[in-house]
Amino acid sequence: MMHPKNGDIPDFKKHFFLALMLIALGIALSNTLDTRTPGTVLVAIGGLFFIIAMSKKKQADEEQY
């Protein structure tokens, strides 16, 4: 199976993947560290990137039609 080039992946998928990774890392950190602040911050930043990804997906869908 051939992997797509970097330019073939839509922007919203990149942001969505980054959001999932940040949220997962934030949850892992908040469960393992005594201070939960870094985990909470990463979850919040991941949520922001999730919102950005959904906005870009909506724009991409509107441009398609």
N, C-alpha and C positions, 0 to 999 in steps of 0.2 A: 504494500500500500504506500502510495506516495504522500508525503507530507506537503501541505500547502505552504507556499512561500509566505513570508511575514506580511506582504502587502495584500494577500488574499483573505486574511482574517478581518472581519468587520471590527470597527472601533469599539462598538458596544460589547462585543464578546471579550475583548481584552480587559475592559473595565469591569465586566461582570466577574471574570476569573480573578482579577486582583481583589475585588470586593470579597469574594468567597475565601480567598487565602488570608486576607487580613482579619476577617471575622473569625475564622477557624484558629488562627494564631492568637488572637485576643482572648478567645474562650480558653484555649490551652494555658495561656499565661495567667489568666485570672484564677484558674483552678489550681495552679501549681505554686504561684508566688504568694508570699505572706501579704504583700501590698498588692491590692487589686487594681491600682491606678493604671499601670501600663496596659493591662488587658482591656480595661474599660475604654481607654483611649483608642486602642486598635479596633475594637468592635465599633466604636463611633465613626472612625475614619472609614472602616469597611462599609458601614451603612451609607456614608456619604458617597462612596464610589458606586454602591448599588443603585442609589438614586440617579447618579450621573449616567450609569449604564442604561437604566430604563428610559431616561430622557433621550439618549442617543438612539435607542432602539425605536422609540416612537417617531423621531425625526427621520430615521432611515425608512420606516414603514410608510410615512407620509410622502416621502420623495419617490417611493416605488410606485405609488398609485397616482 
